[in-house]
Amino acid sequence: MIPDFSQASWIKSTRSQQTTDQCVELAGVSGYAAVRDSKDPEGPRLVLAGQAWRRFRHQIEAGAFDRG
């Protein structure tokens, strides 16, 4: 069961560009992590459980999703 993120504290990713509105926000609740688009806070979210979140984060840090 995915936890309720409606009362979560969302923070802007340090990798988001600070001068544009193209921002990713992160929150954690009960062993889950969620990512959302700051322009659409009520829109879809990517929600991952503990180990899946860690693997995803490591792939991001390794540049697996970089373009160009």
N, CA, C and O atoms as CSV, one atom per row, in Angstrom:
chain,resi,resn,atom,element,x,y,z
A,1,MET,N,N,0.830,-1.184,0.000
A,1,MET,CA,C,0.000,0.000,0.000
A,1,MET,C,C,0.876,1.249,0.000
A,1,MET,O,O,1.796,1.355,0.811
A,2,ILE,N,N,0.609,2.179,-0.882
A,2,ILE,CA,C,1.368,3.420,-0.983
A,2,ILE,C,C,0.844,4.406,0.054
A,2,ILE,O,O,-0.365,4.608,0.159
A,3,PRO,N,N,1.742,5.022,0.820
A,3,PRO,CA,C,1.300,5.959,1.852
A,3,PRO,C,C,0.724,7.250,1.270
A,3,PRO,O,O,0.904,7.556,0.092
A,4,ASP,N,N,0.038,7.985,2.113
A,4,ASP,CA,C,-0.574,9.257,1.751
A,4,ASP,C,C,0.491,10.357,1.797
A,4,ASP,O,O,1.092,10.592,2.845
A,5,PHE,N,N,0.722,11.017,0.689
A,5,PHE,CA,C,1.704,12.091,0.615
A,5,PHE,C,C,1.056,13.475,0.720
A,5,PHE,O,O,1.736,14.482,0.520
A,6,SER,N,N,-0.225,13.546,1.026
A,6,SER,CA,C,-0.917,14.838,1.027
A,6,SER,C,C,-0.383,15.791,2.092
A,6,SER,O,O,-0.478,17.006,1.914
A,7,GLN,N,N,0.167,15.291,3.177
A,7,GLN,CA,C,0.716,16.151,4.228
A,7,GLN,C,C,2.243,16.136,4.260
A,7,GLN,O,O,2.849,16.641,5.205
A,8,ALA,N,N,2.862,15.561,3.240
A,8,ALA,CA,C,4.322,15.442,3.204
A,8,ALA,C,C,4.985,16.808,3.031
A,8,ALA,O,O,4.399,17.732,2.467
A,9,SER,N,N,6.198,16.913,3.522
A,9,SER,CA,C,7.019,18.107,3.311
A,9,SER,C,C,7.850,17.882,2.052
A,9,SER,O,O,8.743,17.035,2.033
A,10,TRP,N,N,7.558,18.633,1.020
A,10,TRP,CA,C,8.245,18.501,-0.257
A,10,TRP,C,C,9.408,19.475,-0.296
A,10,TRP,O,O,9.281,20.620,0.136
A,11,ILE,N,N,10.550,19.017,-0.817
A,11,ILE,CA,C,11.720,19.874,-0.950
A,11,ILE,C,C,12.193,19.860,-2.398
A,11,ILE,O,O,12.076,18.853,-3.096
A,12,LYS,N,N,12.725,20.986,-2.831
A,12,LYS,CA,C,13.242,21.079,-4.200
A,12,LYS,C,C,14.573,20.345,-4.281
A,12,LYS,O,O,15.426,20.489,-3.405
A,13,SER,N,N,14.741,19.572,-5.318
A,13,SER,CA,C,15.986,18.858,-5.540
A,13,SER,C,C,17.137,19.837,-5.726
A,13,SER,O,O,16.977,20.873,-6.371
A,14,THR,N,N,18.288,19.511,-5.165
A,14,THR,CA,C,19.468,20.358,-5.353
A,14,THR,C,C,19.945,20.314,-6.794
A,14,THR,O,O,20.719,21.175,-7.212
A,15,ARG,N,N,19.504,19.339,-7.552
A,15,ARG,CA,C,19.892,19.241,-8.966
A,15,ARG,C,C,18.960,20.023,-9.882
A,15,ARG,O,O,19.230,20.148,-11.076
A,16,SER,N,N,17.881,20.544,-9.345
A,16,SER,CA,C,16.980,21.374,-10.148
A,16,SER,C,C,17.633,22.724,-10.389
A,16,SER,O,O,18.391,23.219,-9.555
A,17,GLN,N,N,17.335,23.307,-11.525
A,17,GLN,CA,C,17.878,24.631,-11.822
A,17,GLN,C,C,17.146,25.656,-10.972
A,17,GLN,O,O,15.918,25.740,-11.010
A,18,GLN,N,N,17.882,26.418,-10.222
A,18,GLN,CA,C,17.303,27.366,-9.275
A,18,GLN,C,C,16.664,28.581,-9.949
A,18,GLN,O,O,15.828,29.244,-9.336
A,19,THR,N,N,17.032,28.887,-11.180
A,19,THR,CA,C,16.557,30.105,-11.834
A,19,THR,C,C,15.404,29.866,-12.805
A,19,THR,O,O,14.951,30.803,-13.461
A,20,THR,N,N,14.928,28.644,-12.906
A,20,THR,CA,C,13.815,28.354,-13.813
A,20,THR,C,C,12.698,27.675,-13.047
A,20,THR,O,O,12.844,27.347,-11.869
A,21,ASP,N,N,11.583,27.468,-13.726
A,21,ASP,CA,C,10.471,26.768,-13.086
A,21,ASP,C,C,10.502,25.271,-13.390
A,21,ASP,O,O,9.513,24.574,-13.165
A,22,GLN,N,N,11.618,24.778,-13.896
A,22,GLN,CA,C,11.772,23.351,-14.194
A,22,GLN,C,C,12.384,22.662,-12.982
A,22,GLN,O,O,13.583,22.386,-12.949
A,23,CYS,N,N,11.548,22.389,-11.991
A,23,CYS,CA,C,12.041,21.866,-10.726
A,23,CYS,C,C,11.409,20.524,-10.390
A,23,CYS,O,O,10.253,20.252,-10.715
A,24,VAL,N,N,12.191,19.715,-9.742
A,24,VAL,CA,C,11.734,18.433,-9.222
A,24,VAL,C,C,11.694,18.559,-7.709
A,24,VAL,O,O,12.618,19.100,-7.101
A,25,GLU,N,N,10.624,18.059,-7.101
A,25,GLU,CA,C,10.499,18.081,-5.650
A,25,GLU,C,C,10.452,16.656,-5.123
A,25,GLU,O,O,9.947,15.754,-5.792
A,26,LEU,N,N,10.976,16.459,-3.931
A,26,LEU,CA,C,11.071,15.151,-3.313
A,26,LEU,C,C,10.407,15.162,-1.942
A,26,LEU,O,O,10.399,16.177,-1.247
A,27,ALA,N,N,9.849,14.007,-1.567
A,27,ALA,CA,C,9.298,13.835,-0.224
A,27,ALA,C,C,9.439,12.375,0.176
A,27,ALA,O,O,9.489,11.485,-0.673
A,28,GLY,N,N,9.501,12.146,1.475
A,28,GLY,CA,C,9.576,10.785,1.990
A,28,GLY,C,C,8.511,10.554,3.043
A,28,GLY,O,O,8.281,11.405,3.902
A,29,VAL,N,N,7.857,9.395,2.975
A,29,VAL,CA,C,6.828,9.021,3.941
A,29,VAL,C,C,6.879,7.512,4.158
A,29,VAL,O,O,6.794,6.743,3.201
A,30,SER,N,N,7.016,7.090,5.398
A,30,SER,CA,C,6.900,5.678,5.791
A,30,SER,C,C,7.690,4.713,4.902
A,30,SER,O,O,7.146,3.703,4.456
A,31,GLY,N,N,8.952,5.010,4.644
A,31,GLY,CA,C,9.781,4.107,3.856
A,31,GLY,C,C,9.605,4.220,2.360
A,31,GLY,O,O,10.144,3.401,1.616
A,32,TYR,N,N,8.873,5.205,1.904
A,32,TYR,CA,C,8.685,5.467,0.484
A,32,TYR,C,C,9.234,6.844,0.153
A,32,TYR,O,O,9.280,7.727,1.009
A,33,ALA,N,N,9.648,7.020,-1.092
A,33,ALA,CA,C,10.067,8.325,-1.594
A,33,ALA,C,C,9.221,8.648,-2.809
A,33,ALA,O,O,8.850,7.762,-3.580
A,34,ALA,N,N,8.920,9.930,-2.971
A,34,ALA,CA,C,8.123,10.370,-4.110
A,34,ALA,C,C,8.800,11.555,-4.777
A,34,ALA,O,O,9.466,12.357,-4.122
A,35,VAL,N,N,8.620,11.654,-6.085
A,35,VAL,CA,C,9.140,12.747,-6.889
A,35,VAL,C,C,7.961,13.338,-7.646
A,35,VAL,O,O,7.105,12.615,-8.155
A,36,ARG,N,N,7.929,14.669,-7.712
A,36,ARG,CA,C,6.868,15.338,-8.476
A,36,ARG,C,C,7.433,16.562,-9.177
A,36,ARG,O,O,8.522,17.038,-8.856
A,37,ASP,N,N,6.675,17.056,-10.131
A,37,ASP,CA,C,7.000,18.279,-10.863
A,37,ASP,C,C,6.464,19.456,-10.056
A,37,ASP,O,O,5.275,19.490,-9.739
A,38,SER,N,N,7.315,20.420,-9.717
A,38,SER,CA,C,6.882,21.541,-8.883
A,38,SER,C,C,5.799,22.386,-9.550
A,38,SER,O,O,5.031,23.053,-8.858
A,39,LYS,N,N,5.724,22.369,-10.883
A,39,LYS,CA,C,4.696,23.143,-11.583
A,39,LYS,C,C,3.318,22.507,-11.463
A,39,LYS,O,O,2.310,23.166,-11.719
A,40,ASP,N,N,3.262,21.245,-11.080
A,40,ASP,CA,C,1.998,20.515,-11.010
A,40,ASP,C,C,1.951,19.686,-9.721
A,40,ASP,O,O,1.963,18.456,-9.779
A,41,PRO,N,N,1.899,20.352,-8.554
A,41,PRO,CA,C,1.981,19.633,-7.286
A,41,PRO,C,C,0.855,18.629,-7.041
A,41,PRO,O,O,1.020,17.706,-6.244
A,42,GLU,N,N,-0.262,18.790,-7.699
A,42,GLU,CA,C,-1.367,17.844,-7.538
A,42,GLU,C,C,-1.353,16.771,-8.623
A,42,GLU,O,O,-2.192,15.870,-8.629
A,43,GLY,N,N,-0.403,16.876,-9.530
A,43,GLY,CA,C,-0.315,15.941,-10.649
A,43,GLY,C,C,0.317,14.618,-10.267
A,43,GLY,O,O,0.429,14.297,-9.084
A,44,PRO,N,N,0.725,13.857,-11.252
A,44,PRO,CA,C,1.281,12.524,-11.000
A,44,PRO,C,C,2.597,12.589,-10.229
A,44,PRO,O,O,3.323,13.583,-10.268
A,45,ARG,N,N,2.874,11.500,-9.532
A,45,ARG,CA,C,4.100,11.366,-8.753
A,45,ARG,C,C,4.710,10.012,-9.024
A,45,ARG,O,O,4.009,9.023,-9.238
A,46,LEU,N,N,6.018,9.985,-9.010
A,46,LEU,CA,C,6.737,8.722,-9.069
A,46,LEU,C,C,6.994,8.323,-7.619
A,46,LEU,O,O,7.687,9.037,-6.894
A,47,VAL,N,N,6.444,7.193,-7.195
A,47,VAL,CA,C,6.590,6.729,-5.811
A,47,VAL,C,C,7.323,5.393,-5.827
A,47,VAL,O,O,6.926,4.459,-6.524
A,48,LEU,N,N,8.403,5.319,-5.045
A,48,LEU,CA,C,9.212,4.108,-4.977
A,48,LEU,C,C,9.454,3.720,-3.519
A,48,LEU,O,O,9.617,4.581,-2.654
A,49,ALA,N,N,9.477,2.420,-3.263
A,49,ALA,CA,C,9.799,1.914,-1.930
A,49,ALA,C,C,11.313,1.954,-1.732
A,49,ALA,O,O,12.072,2.060,-2.695
A,50,GLY,N,N,11.737,1.869,-0.485
A,50,GLY,CA,C,13.118,1.994,-0.050
A,50,GLY,C,C,14.211,1.564,-1.009
A,50,GLY,O,O,14.901,2.421,-1.559
A,51,GLN,N,N,14.397,0.271,-1.231
A,51,GLN,CA,C,15.493,-0.230,-2.059
A,51,GLN,C,C,15.358,0.230,-3.508
A,51,GLN,O,O,16.362,0.550,-4.145
A,52,ALA,N,N,14.158,0.267,-4.029
A,52,ALA,CA,C,13.953,0.734,-5.408
A,52,ALA,C,C,14.356,2.202,-5.521
A,52,ALA,O,O,14.957,2.599,-6.519
A,53,TRP,N,N,14.033,3.014,-4.512
A,53,TRP,CA,C,14.424,4.427,-4.517
A,53,TRP,C,C,15.953,4.555,-4.507
A,53,TRP,O,O,16.512,5.361,-5.252
A,54,ARG,N,N,16.622,3.771,-3.675
A,54,ARG,CA,C,18.083,3.840,-3.605
A,54,ARG,C,C,18.721,3.478,-4.948
A,54,ARG,O,O,19.661,4.141,-5.387
A,55,ARG,N,N,18.217,2.437,-5.596
A,55,ARG,CA,C,18.750,2.059,-6.916
A,55,ARG,C,C,18.515,3.175,-7.944
A,55,ARG,O,O,19.412,3.515,-8.715
A,56,PHE,N,N,17.319,3.731,-7.945
A,56,PHE,CA,C,16.976,4.817,-8.866
A,56,PHE,C,C,17.881,6.023,-8.624
A,56,PHE,O,O,18.408,6.599,-9.575
A,57,ARG,N,N,18.065,6.406,-7.372
A,57,ARG,CA,C,18.919,7.540,-7.027
A,57,ARG,C,C,20.362,7.312,-7.483
A,57,ARG,O,O,20.995,8.223,-8.016
A,58,HIS,N,N,20.876,6.112,-7.276
A,58,HIS,CA,C,22.241,5.814,-7.701
A,58,HIS,C,C,22.378,5.882,-9.223
A,58,HIS,O,O,23.408,6.328,-9.730
A,59,GLN,N,N,21.355,5.448,-9.949
A,59,GLN,CA,C,21.383,5.556,-11.411
A,59,GLN,C,C,21.407,7.018,-11.847
A,59,GLN,O,O,22.127,7.382,-12.777
A,60,ILE,N,N,20.623,7.850,-11.177
A,60,ILE,CA,C,20.625,9.282,-11.494
A,60,ILE,C,C,22.007,9.861,-11.252
A,60,ILE,O,O,22.556,10.561,-12.103
A,61,GLU,N,N,22.570,9.563,-10.080
A,61,GLU,CA,C,23.885,10.100,-9.726
A,61,GLU,C,C,24.971,9.614,-10.684
A,61,GLU,O,O,25.954,10.321,-10.908
A,62,ALA,N,N,24.809,8.438,-11.241
A,62,ALA,CA,C,25.783,7.884,-12.189
A,62,ALA,C,C,25.598,8.433,-13.603
A,62,ALA,O,O,26.396,8.143,-14.494
A,63,GLY,N,N,24.539,9.232,-13.808
A,63,GLY,CA,C,24.313,9.834,-15.112
A,63,GLY,C,C,23.549,8.960,-16.085
A,63,GLY,O,O,23.553,9.230,-17.286
A,64,ALA,N,N,22.899,7.925,-15.599
A,64,ALA,CA,C,22.204,6.981,-16.471
A,64,ALA,C,C,21.095,7.634,-17.296
A,64,ALA,O,O,20.725,7.110,-18.346
A,65,PHE,N,N,20.561,8.761,-16.842
A,65,PHE,CA,C,19.442,9.396,-17.541
A,65,PHE,C,C,19.826,10.725,-18.163
A,65,PHE,O,O,18.960,11.452,-18.649
A,66,ASP,N,N,21.115,11.056,-18.156
A,66,ASP,CA,C,21.566,12.312,-18.751
A,66,ASP,C,C,21.388,12.284,-20.256
A,66,ASP,O,O,21.582,11.256,-20.905
A,67,ARG,N,N,21.022,13.415,-20.790
A,67,ARG,CA,C,20.886,13.531,-22.242
A,67,ARG,C,C,22.131,14.220,-22.790
A,67,ARG,O,O,22.737,15.075,-22.143
A,68,GLY,N,N,22.484,13.821,-23.990
A,68,GLY,CA,C,23.547,14.511,-24.689
A,68,GLY,C,C,24.846,13.883,-24.492
A,68,GLY,O,O,25.849,14.358,-25.026
